[in-house]
Amino acid sequence: MIQLFVPGRLCLFGEHSDWAGHYRTMNADIVAGAAIVTGIEQGIYAEVEKAPAFEMTSEAPEITDLWHDFSCRMHDHDLKHVAKSGSFFCYCAGVVSYMLEWYKVGGVHIHIKSMTLPIRSGLSSSAAICVLVARAFNILYKLNLNTLGEMNIAYLGELRTQSRCGRLDQACAFGVKPSLMTFDGDEVDVKALNIKKHLYWVFADLCAQKDTIKILSDLNRAYPFASDEMGQRLQKALGVKNQDIVERAVQYMANGEVEKLGQLMNEAEQLFNSDVAPMSAALEAPKLQRVLNDPNIQHLIYGGKGVGSHGDGSVQFLARNEEAQQQLYDYLNTCGLQAYKLTMCPVHTVRKAIIPVAGYGTRLYPATRCLKKDFFPVPCDDGLIKPVILILLEELIASGIEEICLVLGSEEERQQYRDFFETPLPPDHLAKLNSRNQDYEAKILNIGKHLQYVIQKEKRGFGHAVYQTRDFAGNEPVLLMLGDTIYRSSTNKTCALQLIEKYELHNKLTLSIHSIPLGEVNRYGILCGLWEDKKRTIMKVSQMAEKPSVDYAEEFLGVPGANGLKEYYSVFGQYIITPEVYEQLAADILEAYENNDTSREIELTTALEAVRKKYGMVGVKIDGEMFDMGNPEALRNVYRKF
């Protein structure tokens, strides 16, 4: 049994612009749609496994009155018949019929453990069940679909029913995080959004009636070509005016301008009432308007608006703080509504970094008899000759890192670092430097203020070295850089900053990656997976292997490139590791101890792969170059190119 959770979906801004943007395929004057959506904390919890037929069972008390166990053989005619029936399971059957038609899969048994998501309230319960079905088949039959692929199949499957859903409903596939979706004809793009401050939402099922089919039917009369002024106003409201509101909302969320975001909700609701609602009598929503204007809640909120297709479906508010959120939640429930809370938290900014430099540097013997490889000199573009470690530390400081922990091999090494970064030059030596170098001397001493040190007393592998920094990391994400690798960015952002910014959007274990020739895969950790964006820069990693053979990599680790040929991706030498990695390293060390295998090396790659399986992993293609300093051939390359 595999455990799955799919959340419901809350549309914060941009409702109806998804299907409106689709009409650009027929009328190029229509403006592309845009919406901000987020998964919510309520959703569907299920266990899934392979089965001879398509089966759905439930023990969820929330849907007892609606549910009866369901089974349908994996036959195209039977599944399409159920999809068109309008029954409770029609959405699921629509998705399964699509899966069977295109992937020739076997059956699946889905057992619903709990369903905390209200039905028919504008929170995309139907889309959530469609995504759940698509994800179950994807995982069980190893179809290698990325999240956008699962979302697309859920949408196409729902279209095989009597429903006429929009493209934003299936955004629940991306989990409980805000996303910007754009809809340009048949093209759909999804971009994760960052938020700077906590956002305290309350949304509620109005427990009234809304007729989504009539709403969409009435609004569609203005598309693809508007025949009157009312239709033109609708197209403008869902087009250029909507884009302006969504762009401002993205800005306010990123800047932490919470009050402005709430005021924007009020503005969006006013636009909807003036330019969209007149198109359909089904959009008259007296209960929604009474709740939005309730004088008892105005002091608790920054703003509020309807949800989804509007009508008397659901309402959402942005509360002023956590206490106000709780008060609003309690009040709405006493008013006979079904209220829910959703708190969006800012991603923890990466402010700490670690660099293990405890190795002996045996591949660079005999030079390392007198000089550690992290102090090898490198000619730089600014005309200075800098040790490798100084180049790395400058990159970290330029990327906003505040605290840096170096993993060293001995107390002697600690003293060497303190001599270099914390001890001023003698006055006579300093006086011989020109003014530029005297300024740079002050910069070196300033870097020293950011440094901390730990000693790796036993050399038991890279993972063991990283584990020595567990107390330094605390419960925060940390940037890990290799001590024998230097980087050159091709943009105005350092390689480290590129990685940090992507982590702050995805908030999970994140590795930098770059393509390498097939013949070199046995020298590196190799990753493969599916691209999550059109630019092929964000990878949902599905496997990680340490120094695989060429034959194994060619068969299992290739990633289709833009030209259709396989590409191979290695770790770029920078990682953002999460607290789960330290937990896994601790488990690996304990296991070795319990097995009386205290000489076993603790590998970081093994721990990363275990965390990936549990929580997922993101690969970020960095716009830049890395230069390995760890072997003679690589070192010669550094002196030729850096």
BAPADREN-695330 format. One record per residue (C-alpha): residue number from 1; residue in one letter; chain; z, x, y. Coordinates in steps of 0.5 Angstrom, whole numbers, plus 500, padded with zeros to 3 digits. Each point is the difference from the previous one (the first is absolute). Layout:
# residues N
NODE|NUM|A|A|Z|X|Y
...
This chain:
# residues 642
NODE|1|M|A|500|500|500
NODE|2|I|A|498|502|507
NODE|3|Q|A|504|498|506
NODE|4|L|A|496|498|506
NODE|5|F|A|502|497|507
NODE|6|V|A|495|497|505
NODE|7|P|A|503|497|507
NODE|8|G|A|498|495|504
NODE|9|R|A|496|501|506
NODE|10|L|A|502|498|507
NODE|11|C|A|494|500|506
NODE|12|L|A|503|503|506
NODE|13|F|A|494|500|504
NODE|14|G|A|493|498|499
NODE|15|E|A|500|494|496
NODE|16|H|A|493|497|498
NODE|17|S|A|496|506|503
NODE|18|D|A|499|502|493
NODE|19|W|A|495|495|498
NODE|20|A|A|497|500|507
NODE|21|G|A|499|507|500
NODE|22|H|A|496|499|493
NODE|23|Y|A|495|496|504
NODE|24|R|A|497|506|503
NODE|25|T|A|495|500|495
NODE|26|M|A|497|494|503
NODE|27|N|A|501|501|507
NODE|28|A|A|501|507|503
NODE|29|D|A|503|498|506
NODE|30|I|A|506|498|497
NODE|31|V|A|506|505|501
NODE|32|A|A|503|503|494
NODE|33|G|A|506|497|498
NODE|34|A|A|507|504|500
NODE|35|A|A|507|498|497
NODE|36|I|A|507|503|499
NODE|37|V|A|503|498|494
NODE|38|T|A|506|502|496
NODE|39|G|A|503|499|493
NODE|40|I|A|506|497|500
NODE|41|E|A|507|501|496
NODE|42|Q|A|499|493|496
NODE|43|G|A|494|500|494
NODE|44|I|A|499|500|493
NODE|45|Y|A|504|504|495
NODE|46|A|A|496|500|493
NODE|47|E|A|500|504|493
NODE|48|V|A|493|501|498
NODE|49|E|A|497|502|493
NODE|50|K|A|493|500|496
NODE|51|A|A|499|494|496
NODE|52|P|A|494|496|496
NODE|53|A|A|499|495|505
NODE|54|F|A|502|499|508
NODE|55|E|A|507|497|500
NODE|56|M|A|505|499|505
NODE|57|T|A|508|498|499
NODE|58|S|A|506|499|504
NODE|59|E|A|507|500|501
NODE|60|A|A|500|500|507
NODE|61|P|A|505|494|502
NODE|62|E|A|496|500|507
NODE|63|I|A|494|497|497
NODE|64|T|A|503|496|494
NODE|65|D|A|497|493|503
NODE|66|L|A|493|503|501
NODE|67|W|A|500|504|493
NODE|68|H|A|497|499|493
NODE|69|D|A|499|506|496
NODE|70|F|A|492|501|500
NODE|71|S|A|495|504|495
NODE|72|C|A|493|500|500
NODE|73|R|A|495|504|496
NODE|74|M|A|496|506|503
NODE|75|H|A|494|496|500
NODE|76|D|A|496|499|507
NODE|77|H|A|498|493|499
NODE|78|D|A|508|498|499
NODE|79|L|A|502|504|506
NODE|80|K|A|495|498|505
NODE|81|H|A|502|493|498
NODE|82|V|A|507|501|501
NODE|83|A|A|498|503|507
NODE|84|K|A|497|494|502
NODE|85|S|A|505|495|498
NODE|86|G|A|504|501|506
NODE|87|S|A|506|501|495
NODE|88|F|A|506|504|501
NODE|89|F|A|497|506|496
NODE|90|C|A|493|499|503
NODE|91|Y|A|501|506|505
NODE|92|C|A|502|505|494
NODE|93|A|A|494|497|496
NODE|94|G|A|496|502|505
NODE|95|V|A|502|507|500
NODE|96|V|A|500|501|493
NODE|97|S|A|493|497|499
NODE|98|Y|A|497|505|505
NODE|99|M|A|504|506|497
NODE|100|L|A|497|498|493
NODE|101|E|A|493|499|503
NODE|102|W|A|500|507|503
NODE|103|Y|A|505|504|496
NODE|104|K|A|499|497|493
NODE|105|V|A|508|500|499
NODE|106|G|A|505|497|495
NODE|107|G|A|505|495|502
NODE|108|V|A|507|501|503
NODE|109|H|A|506|497|500
NODE|110|I|A|504|499|507
NODE|111|H|A|507|498|499
NODE|112|I|A|503|498|507
NODE|113|K|A|507|502|501
NODE|114|S|A|502|497|507
NODE|115|M|A|496|497|505
NODE|116|T|A|503|501|507
NODE|117|L|A|494|498|504
NODE|118|P|A|499|493|503
NODE|119|I|A|494|496|498
NODE|120|R|A|495|497|504
NODE|121|S|A|503|503|507
NODE|122|G|A|495|505|503
NODE|123|L|A|503|506|496
NODE|124|S|A|494|501|495
NODE|125|S|A|504|498|494
NODE|126|S|A|493|499|497
NODE|127|A|A|497|506|502
NODE|128|A|A|507|504|497
NODE|129|I|A|499|497|493
NODE|130|C|A|492|502|501
NODE|131|V|A|502|507|501
NODE|132|L|A|505|500|495
NODE|133|V|A|495|498|495
NODE|134|A|A|495|505|502
NODE|135|R|A|505|506|500
NODE|136|A|A|503|498|493
NODE|137|F|A|493|501|497
NODE|138|N|A|499|506|505
NODE|139|I|A|506|503|497
NODE|140|L|A|500|498|493
NODE|141|Y|A|492|502|499
NODE|142|K|A|500|506|504
NODE|143|L|A|494|497|504
NODE|144|N|A|502|505|506
NODE|145|L|A|499|495|506
NODE|146|N|A|503|503|506
NODE|147|T|A|505|495|504
NODE|148|L|A|494|497|504
NODE|149|G|A|496|499|494
NODE|150|E|A|506|496|497
NODE|151|M|A|500|496|506
NODE|152|N|A|492|499|500
NODE|153|I|A|500|497|493
NODE|154|A|A|506|495|502
NODE|155|Y|A|496|498|506
NODE|156|L|A|494|499|495
NODE|157|G|A|504|497|495
NODE|158|E|A|503|495|505
NODE|159|L|A|493|498|502
NODE|160|R|A|499|497|493
NODE|161|T|A|505|495|501
NODE|162|Q|A|499|494|505
NODE|163|S|A|504|504|505
NODE|164|R|A|496|503|506
NODE|165|C|A|505|506|502
NODE|166|G|A|499|505|505
NODE|167|R|A|500|508|499
NODE|168|L|A|507|501|503
NODE|169|D|A|504|496|495
NODE|170|Q|A|499|506|494
NODE|171|A|A|503|505|505
NODE|172|C|A|507|499|496
NODE|173|A|A|496|505|495
NODE|174|F|A|502|505|505
NODE|175|G|A|508|499|499
NODE|176|V|A|505|499|505
NODE|177|K|A|498|504|506
NODE|178|P|A|496|498|507
NODE|179|S|A|492|501|499
NODE|180|L|A|494|499|505
NODE|181|M|A|494|496|497
NODE|182|T|A|494|500|503
NODE|183|F|A|494|495|498
NODE|184|D|A|493|502|501
NODE|185|G|A|495|496|496
NODE|186|D|A|501|502|493
NODE|187|E|A|504|506|502
NODE|188|V|A|508|500|500
NODE|189|D|A|504|506|502
NODE|190|V|A|507|501|499
NODE|191|K|A|505|505|504
NODE|192|A|A|507|501|499
NODE|193|L|A|504|499|507
NODE|194|N|A|506|504|502
NODE|195|I|A|506|497|504
NODE|196|K|A|505|503|504
NODE|197|K|A|506|495|501
NODE|198|H|A|503|495|495
NODE|199|L|A|496|494|500
NODE|200|Y|A|505|494|498
NODE|201|W|A|495|494|498
NODE|202|V|A|502|493|498
NODE|203|F|A|495|495|497
NODE|204|A|A|501|493|497
NODE|205|D|A|496|495|496
NODE|206|L|A|500|494|504
NODE|207|C|A|501|496|494
NODE|208|A|A|494|495|503
NODE|209|Q|A|493|499|499
NODE|210|K|A|494|504|501
NODE|211|D|A|492|499|498
NODE|212|T|A|497|507|499
NODE|213|I|A|494|497|498
NODE|214|K|A|499|495|506
NODE|215|I|A|502|506|505
NODE|216|L|A|495|505|497
NODE|217|S|A|494|494|499
NODE|218|D|A|501|498|508
NODE|219|L|A|501|508|502
NODE|220|N|A|493|502|496
NODE|221|R|A|496|495|504
NODE|222|A|A|500|505|506
NODE|223|Y|A|497|505|495
NODE|224|P|A|495|504|500
NODE|225|F|A|498|497|506
NODE|226|A|A|504|496|505
NODE|227|S|A|496|493|502
NODE|228|D|A|505|499|506
NODE|229|E|A|505|502|505
NODE|230|M|A|506|499|495
NODE|231|G|A|497|504|495
NODE|232|Q|A|498|506|505
NODE|233|R|A|508|500|502
NODE|234|L|A|502|500|492
NODE|235|Q|A|495|506|499
NODE|236|K|A|503|504|506
NODE|237|A|A|507|498|498
NODE|238|L|A|499|503|493
NODE|239|G|A|495|506|503
NODE|240|V|A|501|504|506
NODE|241|K|A|507|496|502
NODE|242|N|A|503|501|493
NODE|243|Q|A|498|508|500
NODE|244|D|A|503|501|507
NODE|245|I|A|507|497|497
NODE|246|V|A|499|504|493
NODE|247|E|A|499|506|504
NODE|248|R|A|506|499|505
NODE|249|A|A|504|498|494
NODE|250|V|A|499|507|496
NODE|251|Q|A|501|504|506
NODE|252|Y|A|507|496|501
NODE|253|M|A|502|501|493
NODE|254|A|A|499|507|500
NODE|255|N|A|503|501|507
NODE|256|G|A|506|496|498
NODE|257|E|A|499|495|506
NODE|258|V|A|503|495|496
NODE|259|E|A|501|495|506
NODE|260|K|A|493|500|502
NODE|261|L|A|498|499|493
NODE|262|G|A|504|493|500
NODE|263|Q|A|497|498|506
NODE|264|L|A|493|502|497
NODE|265|M|A|502|495|495
NODE|266|N|A|501|494|505
NODE|267|E|A|493|502|503
NODE|268|A|A|497|500|493
NODE|269|E|A|503|493|499
NODE|270|Q|A|497|497|507
NODE|271|L|A|493|503|498
NODE|272|F|A|500|497|494
NODE|273|N|A|503|493|503
NODE|274|S|A|495|500|505
NODE|275|D|A|493|503|497
NODE|276|V|A|501|499|492
NODE|277|A|A|504|494|499
NODE|278|P|A|496|495|504
NODE|279|M|A|494|501|494
NODE|280|S|A|505|496|495
NODE|281|A|A|504|494|500
NODE|282|A|A|504|504|494
NODE|283|L|A|502|505|505
NODE|284|E|A|505|495|504
NODE|285|A|A|506|503|498
NODE|286|P|A|506|496|503
NODE|287|K|A|505|503|495
NODE|288|L|A|498|507|502
NODE|289|Q|A|500|499|507
NODE|290|R|A|507|497|500
NODE|291|V|A|503|506|496
NODE|292|L|A|496|505|505
NODE|293|N|A|503|497|506
NODE|294|D|A|507|498|497
NODE|295|P|A|505|502|506
NODE|296|N|A|505|502|495
NODE|297|I|A|496|506|498
NODE|298|Q|A|497|503|506
NODE|299|H|A|506|505|501
NODE|300|L|A|499|503|493
NODE|301|I|A|493|501|500
NODE|302|Y|A|494|504|504
NODE|303|G|A|495|496|498
NODE|304|G|A|497|495|495
NODE|305|K|A|493|497|497
NODE|306|G|A|497|497|494
NODE|307|V|A|498|503|494
NODE|308|G|A|494|500|496
NODE|309|S|A|495|494|501
NODE|310|H|A|506|497|504
NODE|311|G|A|501|493|500
NODE|312|D|A|507|498|498
NODE|313|G|A|500|505|494
NODE|314|S|A|505|506|503
NODE|315|V|A|503|503|506
NODE|316|Q|A|501|507|502
NODE|317|F|A|505|503|505
NODE|318|L|A|502|507|502
NODE|319|A|A|507|501|501
NODE|320|R|A|504|504|505
NODE|321|N|A|504|504|495
NODE|322|E|A|503|499|493
NODE|323|E|A|506|496|502
NODE|324|A|A|495|495|504
NODE|325|Q|A|495|500|494
NODE|326|Q|A|506|498|495
NODE|327|Q|A|502|494|505
NODE|328|L|A|493|498|501
NODE|329|Y|A|499|500|492
NODE|330|D|A|507|496|499
NODE|331|Y|A|498|495|506
NODE|332|L|A|493|499|497
NODE|333|N|A|503|498|493
NODE|334|T|A|505|495|503
NODE|335|C|A|494|497|503
NODE|336|G|A|497|498|493
NODE|337|L|A|495|506|500
NODE|338|Q|A|499|505|495
NODE|339|A|A|501|507|504
NODE|340|Y|A|499|507|498
NODE|341|K|A|502|507|503
NODE|342|L|A|495|506|500
NODE|343|T|A|502|506|504
NODE|344|M|A|495|506|501
NODE|345|C|A|503|507|500
NODE|346|P|A|497|506|504
NODE|347|V|A|498|505|495
NODE|348|H|A|505|506|500
NODE|349|T|A|496|505|504
NODE|350|V|A|500|507|496
NODE|351|R|A|504|505|504
NODE|352|K|A|502|505|495
NODE|353|A|A|496|505|496
NODE|354|I|A|501|505|494
NODE|355|I|A|497|506|498
NODE|356|P|A|501|504|493
NODE|357|V|A|499|507|501
NODE|358|A|A|505|503|494
NODE|359|G|A|494|502|496
NODE|360|Y|A|499|508|498
NODE|361|G|A|493|500|502
NODE|362|T|A|498|504|494
NODE|363|R|A|493|498|501
NODE|364|L|A|500|504|506
NODE|365|Y|A|503|506|497
NODE|366|P|A|501|506|502
NODE|367|A|A|500|498|507
NODE|368|T|A|506|495|499
NODE|369|R|A|505|506|498
NODE|370|C|A|501|501|507
NODE|371|L|A|497|493|504
NODE|372|K|A|501|493|498
NODE|373|K|A|494|496|499
NODE|374|D|A|502|495|506
NODE|375|F|A|501|506|505
NODE|376|F|A|493|503|498
NODE|377|P|A|496|501|507
NODE|378|V|A|494|495|502
NODE|379|P|A|496|501|506
NODE|380|C|A|499|494|504
NODE|381|D|A|496|497|505
NODE|382|D|A|504|501|506
NODE|383|G|A|500|507|499
NODE|384|L|A|507|501|496
NODE|385|I|A|501|503|494
NODE|386|K|A|505|495|496
NODE|387|P|A|504|499|494
NODE|388|V|A|498|495|495
NODE|389|I|A|507|496|501
NODE|390|L|A|499|500|508
NODE|391|I|A|493|497|499
NODE|392|L|A|503|494|496
NODE|393|L|A|506|499|504
NODE|394|E|A|496|500|507
NODE|395|E|A|496|494|496
NODE|396|L|A|507|497|498
NODE|397|I|A|502|500|507
NODE|398|A|A|494|498|503
NODE|399|S|A|500|494|496
NODE|400|G|A|506|497|502
NODE|401|I|A|505|503|495
NODE|402|E|A|507|501|502
NODE|403|E|A|504|503|494
NODE|404|I|A|497|505|495
NODE|405|C|A|503|503|494
NODE|406|L|A|498|506|496
NODE|407|V|A|501|501|493
NODE|408|L|A|501|507|499
NODE|409|G|A|502|505|494
NODE|410|S|A|506|504|502
NODE|411|E|A|505|501|506
NODE|412|E|A|496|506|502
NODE|413|E|A|494|496|501
NODE|414|R|A|504|495|504
NODE|415|Q|A|502|506|505
NODE|416|Q|A|493|502|500
NODE|417|Y|A|498|494|503
NODE|418|R|A|506|500|505
NODE|419|D|A|498|507|502
NODE|420|F|A|493|497|502
NODE|421|F|A|501|493|503
NODE|422|E|A|507|501|502
NODE|423|T|A|501|507|503
NODE|424|P|A|497|502|507
NODE|425|L|A|497|506|500
NODE|426|P|A|503|506|503
NODE|427|P|A|499|500|508
NODE|428|D|A|496|507|499
NODE|429|H|A|496|497|495
NODE|430|L|A|499|493|504
NODE|431|A|A|498|504|507
NODE|432|K|A|494|503|496
NODE|433|L|A|497|494|499
NODE|434|N|A|495|496|505
NODE|435|S|A|503|494|503
NODE|436|R|A|496|496|496
NODE|437|N|A|503|503|494
NODE|438|Q|A|507|499|503
NODE|439|D|A|499|493|501
NODE|440|Y|A|498|499|492
NODE|441|E|A|506|504|498
NODE|442|A|A|504|494|503
NODE|443|K|A|496|495|496
NODE|444|I|A|501|504|494
NODE|445|L|A|508|500|501
NODE|446|N|A|499|492|502
NODE|447|I|A|497|499|493
NODE|448|G|A|506|503|497
NODE|449|K|A|504|495|503
NODE|450|H|A|497|495|496
NODE|451|L|A|501|504|493
NODE|452|Q|A|505|499|494
NODE|453|Y|A|500|503|494
NODE|454|V|A|502|499|492
NODE|455|I|A|500|505|495
NODE|456|Q|A|497|499|493
NODE|457|K|A|504|504|496
NODE|458|E|A|496|498|493
NODE|459|K|A|492|501|500
NODE|460|R|A|499|493|496
NODE|461|G|A|493|498|503
NODE|462|F|A|498|497|506
NODE|463|G|A|503|493|499
NODE|464|H|A|507|504|499
NODE|465|A|A|499|503|507
NODE|466|V|A|498|494|504
NODE|467|Y|A|507|497|497
NODE|468|Q|A|504|505|503
NODE|469|T|A|498|496|507
NODE|470|R|A|503|493|497
NODE|471|D|A|506|501|505
NODE|472|F|A|496|502|506
NODE|473|A|A|495|494|499
NODE|474|G|A|506|495|499
NODE|475|N|A|496|493|499
NODE|476|E|A|494|502|505
NODE|477|P|A|493|501|498
NODE|478|V|A|498|508|501
NODE|479|L|A|494|504|501
NODE|480|L|A|499|505|495
NODE|481|M|A|496|506|501
NODE|482|L|A|498|506|495
NODE|483|G|A|502|506|503
NODE|484|D|A|494|504|498
NODE|485|T|A|495|496|503
NODE|486|I|A|498|499|507
NODE|487|Y|A|495|495|503
NODE|488|R|A|495|499|506
NODE|489|S|A|499|493|502
NODE|490|S|A|493|498|503
NODE|491|T|A|503|495|505
NODE|492|N|A|505|500|505
NODE|493|K|A|505|498|495
NODE|494|T|A|503|504|496
NODE|495|C|A|499|499|492
NODE|496|A|A|508|499|500
NODE|497|L|A|499|494|505
NODE|498|Q|A|494|497|497
NODE|499|L|A|504|499|494
NODE|500|I|A|507|498|503
NODE|501|E|A|496|495|504
NODE|502|K|A|497|497|493
NODE|503|Y|A|507|500|497
NODE|504|E|A|502|496|506
NODE|505|L|A|495|494|498
NODE|506|H|A|501|500|493
NODE|507|N|A|507|502|499
NODE|508|K|A|500|503|493
NODE|509|L|A|499|507|497
NODE|510|T|A|494|503|503
NODE|511|L|A|496|506|498
NODE|512|S|A|495|504|504
NODE|513|I|A|494|501|496
NODE|514|H|A|493|503|501
NODE|515|S|A|494|501|495
NODE|516|I|A|499|506|496
NODE|517|P|A|494|503|495
NODE|518|L|A|501|497|493
NODE|519|G|A|501|507|498
NODE|520|E|A|506|501|503
NODE|521|V|A|504|494|498
NODE|522|N|A|504|505|495
NODE|523|R|A|503|503|506
NODE|524|Y|A|503|494|503
NODE|525|G|A|504|493|500
NODE|526|I|A|494|495|499
NODE|527|L|A|500|493|503
NODE|528|C|A|496|494|499
NODE|529|G|A|500|493|502
NODE|530|L|A|496|495|504
NODE|531|W|A|498|500|507
NODE|532|E|A|504|495|504
NODE|533|D|A|495|501|507
NODE|534|K|A|493|500|501
NODE|535|K|A|501|507|503
NODE|536|R|A|502|503|494
NODE|537|T|A|506|503|502
NODE|538|I|A|506|496|497
NODE|539|M|A|501|500|493
NODE|540|K|A|504|495|495
NODE|541|V|A|502|506|495
NODE|542|S|A|499|498|493
NODE|543|Q|A|502|506|496
NODE|544|M|A|502|507|502
NODE|545|A|A|499|506|495
NODE|546|E|A|503|507|501
NODE|547|K|A|494|506|499
NODE|548|P|A|496|495|495
NODE|549|S|A|494|503|496
NODE|550|V|A|493|500|503
NODE|551|D|A|498|495|494
NODE|552|Y|A|506|496|501
NODE|553|A|A|499|499|508
NODE|554|E|A|493|499|499
NODE|555|E|A|501|494|495
NODE|556|F|A|506|497|503
NODE|557|L|A|502|502|507
NODE|558|G|A|493|500|504
NODE|559|V|A|500|495|506
NODE|560|P|A|493|497|502
NODE|561|G|A|497|503|506
NODE|562|A|A|496|497|505
NODE|563|N|A|494|503|497
NODE|564|G|A|502|497|493
NODE|565|L|A|502|507|497
NODE|566|K|A|507|501|498
NODE|567|E|A|505|504|505
NODE|568|Y|A|506|503|498
NODE|569|Y|A|506|500|504
NODE|570|S|A|506|505|501
NODE|571|V|A|506|500|504
NODE|572|F|A|499|503|506
NODE|573|G|A|507|503|500
NODE|574|Q|A|504|495|505
NODE|575|Y|A|504|495|497
NODE|576|I|A|505|494|503
NODE|577|I|A|505|499|494
NODE|578|T|A|504|494|500
NODE|579|P|A|508|499|498
NODE|580|E|A|497|498|493
NODE|581|V|A|497|507|499
NODE|582|Y|A|507|503|501
NODE|583|E|A|503|495|495
NODE|584|Q|A|494|501|495
NODE|585|L|A|501|508|500
NODE|586|A|A|508|499|499
NODE|587|A|A|498|496|494
NODE|588|D|A|496|505|497
NODE|589|I|A|505|505|501
NODE|590|L|A|505|496|497
NODE|591|E|A|496|499|494
NODE|592|A|A|499|507|499
NODE|593|Y|A|507|502|501
NODE|594|E|A|502|494|495
NODE|595|N|A|494|503|495
NODE|596|N|A|504|507|501
NODE|597|D|A|493|502|503
NODE|598|T|A|502|504|506
NODE|599|S|A|495|505|500
NODE|600|R|A|494|494|501
NODE|601|E|A|496|500|506
NODE|602|I|A|501|494|504
NODE|603|E|A|493|498|503
NODE|604|L|A|499|497|506
NODE|605|T|A|493|497|498
NODE|606|T|A|504|496|494
NODE|607|A|A|505|497|505
NODE|608|L|A|495|498|504
NODE|609|E|A|496|497|495
NODE|610|A|A|506|496|497
NODE|611|V|A|501|497|507
NODE|612|R|A|493|498|501
NODE|613|K|A|500|496|494
NODE|614|K|A|506|496|503
NODE|615|Y|A|499|500|507
NODE|616|G|A|493|502|501
NODE|617|M|A|497|506|504
NODE|618|V|A|495|501|506
NODE|619|G|A|495|506|500
NODE|620|V|A|498|501|507
NODE|621|K|A|493|505|501
NODE|622|I|A|502|504|506
NODE|623|D|A|495|502|505
NODE|624|G|A|501|508|500
NODE|625|E|A|500|506|495
NODE|626|M|A|506|503|496
NODE|627|F|A|500|508|499
NODE|628|D|A|504|502|493
NODE|629|M|A|504|506|501
NODE|630|G|A|502|501|493
NODE|631|N|A|495|504|497
NODE|632|P|A|496|506|502
NODE|633|E|A|493|497|500
NODE|634|A|A|503|494|504
NODE|635|L|A|503|505|505
NODE|636|R|A|494|504|501
NODE|637|N|A|497|493|502
NODE|638|V|A|505|499|505
NODE|639|Y|A|499|506|503
NODE|640|R|A|492|498|500
NODE|641|K|A|501|493|503
NODE|642|F|A|506|499|503
